[in-house]
């Protein structure tokens, strides 16, 4: 009896479990009372680990990975079965990025949710959103595309908008800076289709031209040139024409090279030639239409490249490269016009006349004691100071080195000897002797005159004789004082 009761209980549990499983399955797998399998879907999109779908009634469904809220159900728990998002709204377009989602509703409003570390939600922040948020209100959108972490959208006027990650220029705004909000690019062009890759973007305009921009490491832009593009460029569907031959040297000098023009064969796209120059035979420089290259370095090997220039229909052709062309080095220095000639000299200085050159170089001078060896110092001045007295010197002159010419061959002066000690010094001692002599004569005259007067007075008193004294006659000229003669002064007074 006990065993039968246990079997009945177990059977009841199994029946109840089956009923509950059916109810749960019906609840998760039905829509408006219909089984999920019976729902008709119109659009789907697969992201990095999650999925979106729009059914025939415009309802939006999401399932899969949800670590950044990319399901949009206000959770970060993964969803193994589809769940309806924003019930009551009708959607027309969907797009999934790596870990975020985009959708356009029936009114043209743009909704985003999920990861936002590069601004890929376009709401002006870098904060993730677990539920859909409306961005760029007031603009009606008709198409969207989500890349790895950047987004594209077309509005009702066929304008192209981009936002999010921009490391490789995938936003097409000529920068590598992320954008937290949608920005309009290539204004004036109307677009009809868009698609965002992991790091690049594509668009088709109303004329049917295909545009590409962003990462181009593997040639995904299709323009025939490897560097990444920060602005949209047209995709080329025809290979460029082949260059016939390689550039050959026409002329070269110190800082320029001119090559002969080359031609193209099988030039069905009416392409023109373009040329480039580089010091590396494997890497071209900047391309130009001219065959003349200027502002080059002297005495340097250059290689000239030639190829068909790209146009709207044809890609740039494969280039050919010339042999190495070497620019000229510095030219020989100019010749000086003459040997230096002495202009003036003293005991310790020599100054020579300036000389000129046959070219446009300046002249520099040096001095030495050996006619075959210039001094170690060259100078612009023609005057040399601090020399030894009574010494033989030679002055050298040559063209001075400049940007384009070497120093010239020097010319040396004849022997130039500095003055000896005392030579050339004004003889001040002569003036001193003359002055001293004149002063002595003058003093002597004054003393004698006084003595004569004293003797006269004495003789008058003693009546010794009629001699009063002696006098000195002298005369002055413009140059000196001369002694003329002495004379006796007699006393004519008696008594």
C-alpha positions as CSV (number, residue, x, y, z in Angstrom):
1,X,0.0,0.0,0.0
2,X,2.8,2.4,1.0
3,X,4.7,1.7,-2.3
4,X,1.6,2.4,-4.4
5,X,1.1,5.8,-2.7
6,X,4.7,6.7,-3.4
7,X,4.3,5.8,-7.1
8,X,1.2,7.9,-7.3
9,X,3.0,10.9,-5.8
10,X,5.9,10.5,-8.2
11,X,3.5,10.3,-11.1
12,X,1.7,13.5,-10.0
13,X,5.0,15.3,-9.7
14,X,6.0,14.3,-13.2
15,X,2.6,15.4,-14.7
16,X,2.8,18.7,-12.8
17,X,6.4,19.3,-14.1
18,X,5.3,18.6,-17.7
19,X,2.4,21.1,-17.4
20,X,4.6,23.8,-16.0
21,X,7.3,23.3,-18.7
22,X,4.6,23.6,-21.4
23,X,3.3,26.8,-19.8
24,X,6.8,28.3,-19.6
25,X,7.6,27.3,-23.1
26,X,4.4,28.8,-24.3
27,X,5.0,32.0,-22.4
28,X,8.5,32.6,-23.8
29,X,7.8,31.3,-27.2
30,X,4.5,32.9,-28.1
31,X,3.5,36.4,-29.4
32,X,0.0,37.6,-28.9
33,X,-1.2,34.1,-28.3
34,X,0.7,32.6,-31.2
35,X,3.7,30.2,-31.0
36,X,7.0,32.1,-31.7
37,X,7.8,29.7,-34.4
38,X,4.7,31.0,-36.3
39,X,5.9,34.6,-36.2
40,X,6.9,36.1,-39.6
41,X,10.1,38.1,-39.6
42,X,11.2,40.9,-42.0
43,X,14.6,42.0,-40.9
44,X,17.5,40.6,-38.8
45,X,20.9,41.7,-37.7
46,X,23.7,39.9,-35.9
47,X,26.3,41.6,-33.6
48,X,29.4,40.4,-31.7
49,X,27.3,38.1,-29.5
50,X,23.7,39.2,-29.7
51,X,20.9,39.4,-32.3
52,X,18.0,41.6,-33.3
53,X,14.9,40.9,-35.4
54,X,11.9,42.9,-36.6
55,X,8.7,40.8,-37.2
56,X,5.9,41.5,-39.7
57,X,4.1,43.7,-37.2
58,X,7.1,45.9,-36.6
59,X,7.9,44.4,-33.1
60,X,11.5,44.4,-32.1
61,X,13.1,41.2,-30.6
62,X,16.5,40.7,-29.1
63,X,18.5,37.8,-27.6
64,X,22.0,36.6,-26.8
65,X,24.9,38.2,-25.0
66,X,24.0,41.1,-22.8
67,X,27.1,42.1,-20.9
68,X,26.8,45.8,-21.9
69,X,23.0,45.9,-22.0
70,X,22.9,45.4,-25.8
71,X,19.7,43.4,-25.5
72,X,17.9,46.6,-24.2
73,X,15.8,44.9,-21.5
74,X,17.3,47.0,-18.6
75,X,19.5,44.1,-17.6
76,X,23.0,42.7,-18.2
77,X,21.9,39.0,-17.9
78,X,22.3,37.0,-21.2
79,X,19.0,36.1,-22.9
80,X,19.0,32.5,-24.4
81,X,15.5,33.2,-26.0
82,X,14.1,36.2,-27.8
83,X,12.5,38.9,-25.7
84,X,10.4,41.8,-27.1
85,X,11.9,45.3,-26.6
86,X,9.9,48.5,-26.4
87,X,6.5,46.9,-26.7
88,X,4.0,49.2,-28.3
89,X,6.6,50.7,-30.7
90,X,6.9,49.8,-34.4
91,X,10.4,49.6,-35.9
92,X,11.6,49.8,-39.5
93,X,15.3,49.3,-39.4
94,X,17.9,47.6,-37.0
95,X,21.6,47.3,-36.8
96,X,24.0,45.6,-34.4
97,X,27.5,46.6,-33.5
98,X,30.0,44.5,-31.6
99,X,28.2,45.1,-28.3
100,X,25.6,47.8,-29.0
101,X,22.4,48.2,-31.0
102,X,20.6,50.7,-33.2
103,X,17.0,50.9,-34.4
104,X,14.8,53.3,-36.4
105,X,11.1,53.4,-35.4
106,X,8.1,54.0,-37.7
107,X,8.4,57.8,-37.1
108,X,12.0,57.9,-38.2
109,X,13.4,58.3,-34.7
110,X,16.8,56.8,-34.0
111,X,17.3,54.6,-30.9
112,X,20.6,53.3,-29.5
113,X,21.5,51.1,-26.5
114,X,24.3,48.9,-25.1
115,X,28.1,49.7,-24.9
116,X,29.1,53.3,-25.2
117,X,32.9,53.5,-24.4
118,X,33.7,55.2,-27.7
119,X,30.5,57.2,-27.9
120,X,28.9,54.7,-30.3
121,X,25.5,55.4,-28.9
122,X,25.7,59.1,-30.1
123,X,24.1,60.6,-27.0
124,X,27.0,62.8,-26.0
125,X,28.3,60.5,-23.3
126,X,30.5,57.4,-22.9
127,X,28.1,55.7,-20.4
128,X,26.5,52.4,-21.4
129,X,22.7,52.3,-21.7
130,X,20.7,49.2,-20.7
131,X,17.5,50.5,-22.5
132,X,17.0,52.2,-25.8
133,X,17.5,56.0,-25.8
134,X,16.5,58.4,-28.6
135,X,19.2,60.5,-30.2
136,X,19.3,63.4,-32.7
137,X,15.7,64.3,-32.1
138,X,14.1,66.4,-34.8
139,X,15.9,64.5,-37.6
140,X,14.1,61.8,-39.5
141,X,16.3,58.8,-40.3
142,X,15.8,56.1,-43.0
143,X,18.8,53.9,-42.8
144,X,21.5,52.8,-40.2
145,X,24.6,50.6,-40.0
146,X,26.7,49.7,-37.0
147,X,30.4,48.8,-37.3
148,X,32.8,47.5,-34.6
149,X,32.4,50.6,-32.5
150,X,31.2,53.3,-34.9
151,X,27.9,54.0,-36.6
152,X,26.5,55.4,-39.8
153,X,23.0,56.8,-40.6
154,X,21.1,58.3,-43.5
155,X,18.4,60.9,-42.9
156,X,15.3,61.6,-45.0
157,X,17.2,64.2,-47.1
158,X,20.0,61.6,-47.9
159,X,22.5,63.3,-45.6
160,X,25.2,61.0,-44.2
161,X,25.8,61.0,-40.4
162,X,28.6,59.3,-38.5
163,X,29.6,58.9,-34.8
164,X,31.7,56.8,-32.4
165,X,35.2,55.3,-32.7
166,X,37.5,57.1,-35.2
167,X,41.0,55.7,-34.7
168,X,41.4,55.0,-38.4
169,X,39.3,57.8,-39.7
170,X,36.2,55.6,-40.1
171,X,34.0,58.6,-39.4
172,X,35.2,60.4,-42.5
173,X,35.6,63.8,-41.0
174,X,39.3,64.2,-41.7
175,X,40.3,63.5,-38.0
176,X,41.0,60.5,-35.8
177,X,39.1,61.9,-32.8
178,X,36.0,60.0,-31.6
179,X,32.6,61.8,-31.8
180,X,30.1,61.4,-29.0
181,X,27.3,62.8,-31.2
182,X,26.3,62.3,-34.9
183,X,28.2,64.6,-37.3
184,X,27.3,65.2,-40.9
185,X,30.0,64.4,-43.5
186,X,30.5,65.1,-47.2
187,X,27.8,67.7,-47.2
188,X,26.3,68.5,-50.6
189,X,26.4,64.8,-51.7
190,X,23.2,62.8,-51.5
191,X,23.6,59.1,-50.5
192,X,21.4,56.1,-51.0
193,X,23.2,53.3,-49.2
194,X,25.6,52.8,-46.3
195,X,27.6,50.1,-44.6
196,X,30.0,50.1,-41.6
197,X,32.8,47.6,-41.2
198,X,34.9,46.9,-38.2
199,X,37.2,49.9,-38.9
200,X,36.1,51.3,-42.2
201,X,32.9,52.6,-43.9
202,X,31.3,52.5,-47.3
203,X,28.5,54.5,-49.0
204,X,26.9,54.8,-52.4
205,X,25.8,58.3,-53.7
206,X,22.8,59.1,-55.9
207,X,25.1,59.0,-59.0
208,X,26.0,55.4,-58.2
209,X,29.6,56.2,-57.1
210,X,31.0,54.0,-54.4
211,X,32.9,55.8,-51.5
212,X,35.1,54.3,-48.9
213,X,37.1,55.6,-45.9
214,X,38.8,54.5,-42.7
215,X,41.1,51.5,-42.2
216,X,42.9,50.3,-45.3
217,X,45.6,48.0,-44.0
218,X,44.3,45.1,-46.2
219,X,43.0,47.2,-49.1
220,X,39.4,47.2,-47.9
221,X,38.9,50.7,-49.4
222,X,39.6,49.5,-52.9
223,X,41.4,52.7,-54.0
224,X,44.7,51.0,-54.9
225,X,46.6,52.9,-52.2
226,X,47.4,51.4,-48.9
227,X,47.3,54.3,-46.3
228,X,44.2,54.7,-44.2
229,X,41.8,57.5,-45.5
230,X,40.3,60.1,-43.1
231,X,37.9,61.4,-45.9
232,X,35.7,59.4,-48.3
233,X,37.5,58.4,-51.5
234,X,36.0,56.7,-54.6
235,X,36.6,53.0,-55.1
236,X,38.4,52.2,-58.3
237,X,37.2,49.4,-60.5
238,X,39.9,49.7,-63.3
239,X,43.6,49.2,-63.0
240,X,45.8,52.1,-63.9
241,X,47.7,52.2,-67.2
242,X,51.2,50.9,-67.4
243,X,54.2,53.2,-67.5
244,X,56.4,52.7,-70.6
245,X,60.0,52.9,-69.4
246,X,61.6,54.6,-66.5
247,X,62.5,58.3,-65.9
248,X,65.9,59.3,-67.2
249,X,68.0,62.2,-66.0
250,X,67.8,65.5,-68.0
251,X,69.7,67.9,-65.8
252,X,70.8,68.1,-62.2
253,X,72.7,70.6,-59.9
254,X,73.2,71.0,-56.2
255,X,69.5,71.2,-55.2
256,X,67.4,70.2,-58.2
257,X,66.9,67.3,-60.6
258,X,64.9,67.3,-63.8
259,X,63.9,64.1,-65.6
260,X,62.6,63.3,-69.0
261,X,58.8,62.7,-69.2
262,X,57.7,59.1,-69.7
263,X,54.5,57.9,-71.4
264,X,51.7,55.3,-70.8
265,X,50.7,52.4,-72.8
266,X,47.1,51.0,-73.1
267,X,45.9,54.3,-71.6
268,X,42.2,53.6,-72.0
269,X,41.2,55.8,-69.1
270,X,43.0,58.9,-70.4
271,X,45.2,59.0,-67.3
272,X,48.0,61.5,-66.9
273,X,51.5,61.0,-65.6
274,X,52.7,61.8,-62.1
275,X,56.1,61.7,-60.6
276,X,57.7,61.4,-57.2
277,X,61.3,61.6,-55.8
278,X,62.8,59.9,-52.8
279,X,66.1,58.8,-51.3
280,X,64.7,55.3,-50.9
281,X,64.2,53.3,-54.2
282,X,61.3,51.3,-52.6
283,X,59.3,54.2,-51.1
284,X,58.0,57.1,-53.2
285,X,57.7,60.6,-51.9
286,X,55.0,63.2,-52.6
287,X,53.5,62.8,-56.1
288,X,53.4,65.7,-58.5
289,X,52.8,66.3,-62.2
290,X,56.0,68.2,-62.8
291,X,59.2,66.4,-63.8
292,X,61.3,69.1,-62.0
293,X,62.2,68.5,-58.3
294,X,63.7,71.3,-56.3
295,X,64.9,72.0,-52.7
296,X,67.0,68.9,-52.7
297,X,70.1,68.2,-50.6
298,X,73.6,68.5,-52.1
299,X,75.6,65.4,-52.9
300,X,72.7,63.1,-52.3
301,X,71.4,60.1,-54.3
302,X,67.7,60.4,-55.3
303,X,65.3,58.0,-57.2
304,X,62.5,59.3,-59.4
305,X,59.2,57.4,-59.6
306,X,56.6,57.6,-62.4
307,X,53.1,56.1,-62.6
308,X,49.6,56.7,-64.1
309,X,47.7,59.2,-62.0
310,X,44.3,58.0,-60.6
311,X,41.1,59.6,-61.9
312,X,37.4,59.0,-61.2
313,X,37.4,55.6,-63.0
314,X,40.9,54.3,-62.9
315,X,43.2,53.5,-60.0
316,X,46.8,54.8,-59.9
317,X,49.1,52.6,-62.0
318,X,52.0,50.6,-60.9
319,X,55.1,52.9,-60.7
320,X,58.5,52.5,-62.2
321,X,61.6,53.9,-60.6
322,X,64.7,55.4,-62.1
323,X,68.3,54.7,-61.4
324,X,70.0,56.7,-58.7
325,X,70.7,60.3,-59.5
326,X,73.3,62.2,-57.4
327,X,73.0,65.9,-56.9
328,X,76.1,68.1,-57.2
329,X,78.3,68.8,-54.2
330,X,79.8,72.2,-53.3
331,X,81.5,73.9,-56.2
332,X,85.2,74.9,-56.1
333,X,85.9,78.3,-54.5
334,X,86.3,81.4,-56.5
335,X,89.7,83.0,-57.2
336,X,90.8,86.1,-55.4
337,X,91.6,89.1,-57.6
338,X,95.1,89.9,-56.3
339,X,97.6,89.4,-53.5
340,X,97.1,91.4,-50.3
341,X,99.1,94.7,-50.2
342,X,100.2,96.5,-47.1
343,X,98.2,99.6,-46.3
344,X,99.7,100.5,-42.9
345,X,101.7,99.0,-40.1
346,X,103.1,99.7,-36.7
347,X,105.2,97.8,-34.2
348,X,102.3,95.4,-33.4
349,X,99.8,95.7,-36.2
350,X,99.5,95.3,-40.0
351,X,96.6,96.4,-42.2
352,X,96.3,95.3,-45.8
353,X,94.1,96.5,-48.7
354,X,90.9,94.5,-49.4
355,X,90.8,92.1,-52.3
356,X,87.8,90.7,-54.2
357,X,86.9,87.4,-55.8
358,X,85.7,86.5,-59.3
359,X,82.5,85.0,-57.9
360,X,80.0,86.0,-55.3
361,X,82.0,84.7,-52.3
362,X,83.3,86.9,-49.5
363,X,87.0,87.1,-48.8
364,X,88.7,86.0,-45.6
365,X,92.3,86.8,-44.4
366,X,94.9,85.1,-42.4
367,X,98.5,86.0,-41.2
368,X,101.5,83.9,-40.6
369,X,105.3,84.0,-40.4
370,X,105.8,81.4,-43.2
371,X,105.0,82.3,-46.8
372,X,103.7,78.7,-47.4
373,X,101.6,78.2,-44.3
374,X,98.7,80.5,-43.4
375,X,97.7,81.1,-39.8
376,X,95.3,78.9,-38.1
377,X,92.7,81.6,-37.8
378,X,90.9,83.2,-40.8
379,X,89.0,86.4,-40.4
380,X,86.9,88.9,-42.4
381,X,88.9,91.9,-41.2
382,X,92.0,93.1,-43.1
383,X,93.7,94.3,-39.9
384,X,95.8,92.1,-37.7
385,X,96.8,93.3,-34.2
386,X,98.9,91.9,-31.3
387,X,101.9,91.1,-33.5
388,X,105.5,91.0,-32.6
389,X,107.7,94.1,-33.3
390,X,110.4,94.0,-35.9
391,X,109.1,90.6,-37.3
392,X,108.4,89.4,-40.8
393,X,104.8,88.4,-41.6
394,X,102.8,87.3,-44.7
395,X,99.1,88.0,-45.2
396,X,96.9,85.4,-47.0
397,X,93.6,86.0,-48.8
398,X,91.1,83.5,-50.2
399,X,87.4,83.1,-51.1
400,X,85.3,82.2,-48.0
401,X,83.3,79.0,-48.0
402,X,79.5,79.4,-48.3
403,X,76.4,77.1,-48.9
404,X,77.3,76.3,-52.4
405,X,81.1,76.8,-52.8
406,X,84.2,75.6,-51.0
407,X,87.0,77.9,-49.9
408,X,89.1,79.2,-52.7
409,X,92.9,78.9,-53.3
410,X,94.7,81.5,-51.3
411,X,97.2,84.2,-52.5
412,X,99.9,85.5,-50.2
413,X,101.3,89.0,-49.9
414,X,105.0,90.0,-50.2
415,X,107.0,90.3,-47.0
416,X,105.6,92.7,-44.5
417,X,107.8,93.6,-41.5
418,X,106.4,95.3,-38.4
419,X,108.2,98.4,-37.1
420,X,111.2,98.0,-34.7
421,X,111.2,99.4,-31.2
422,X,111.3,103.2,-31.3
423,X,110.7,103.3,-35.0
424,X,107.9,105.5,-35.8
425,X,107.7,107.1,-32.3
426,X,107.7,110.9,-32.3
427,X,111.0,112.3,-30.8
428,X,109.7,114.0,-27.8
429,X,113.2,114.2,-26.2
430,X,114.3,116.8,-28.8
431,X,111.5,119.1,-27.6
432,X,112.5,118.5,-24.0
433,X,116.2,119.5,-24.7
434,X,115.2,122.6,-26.7
435,X,112.8,123.7,-24.1
436,X,115.3,123.2,-21.3
437,X,118.0,125.1,-23.2
438,X,115.8,128.0,-23.9
439,X,114.7,128.2,-20.3
440,X,118.3,128.1,-19.1
441,X,119.2,131.1,-21.4
442,X,116.3,133.1,-20.2
443,X,117.2,132.5,-16.5
444,X,120.8,133.5,-17.2
445,X,119.8,136.7,-18.9
446,X,117.5,137.7,-16.0
447,X,120.2,137.0,-13.4
448,X,122.9,138.9,-15.3
449,X,120.6,141.9,-15.7
450,X,119.9,142.1,-12.0
451,X,123.6,141.8,-11.2
452,X,124.5,144.6,-13.6
453,X,122.0,146.9,-12.0
454,X,123.4,146.3,-8.5
455,X,127.0,147.0,-9.6
456,X,126.0,150.3,-11.2
457,X,124.5,151.6,-8.1
458,X,127.6,150.6,-6.1
459,X,130.0,152.3,-8.5
460,X,127.9,155.5,-8.5
461,X,128.3,155.7,-4.8
462,X,132.0,155.1,-4.8
463,X,132.7,157.2,-7.9
464,X,135.0,154.4,-9.1
465,X,134.3,154.9,-12.7
466,X,131.5,155.7,-15.0
467,X,130.5,152.1,-15.8
468,X,127.0,151.4,-14.5
469,X,126.7,147.7,-15.6
470,X,126.4,145.2,-18.3
471,X,123.4,144.3,-20.5
472,X,122.5,141.4,-22.8
473,X,120.9,141.9,-26.1
474,X,118.7,139.2,-27.4
475,X,116.0,138.8,-30.0
476,X,113.0,136.6,-30.5
477,X,111.9,134.8,-33.7
478,X,108.8,132.8,-34.4
479,X,110.8,129.6,-33.8
480,X,113.1,130.3,-30.9
481,X,115.0,132.9,-28.7
482,X,118.5,133.8,-29.9
483,X,121.4,135.4,-27.9
484,X,122.7,138.5,-29.8
485,X,125.5,140.1,-27.8
486,X,126.4,141.8,-24.5
487,X,127.1,145.5,-24.1
488,X,128.3,148.0,-21.3
489,X,126.1,150.6,-19.9
490,X,128.0,153.7,-19.0
491,X,127.1,156.3,-16.4
492,X,126.8,159.7,-18.1
493,X,125.8,161.5,-15.0
494,X,128.6,163.3,-13.2
495,X,128.6,164.4,-9.6
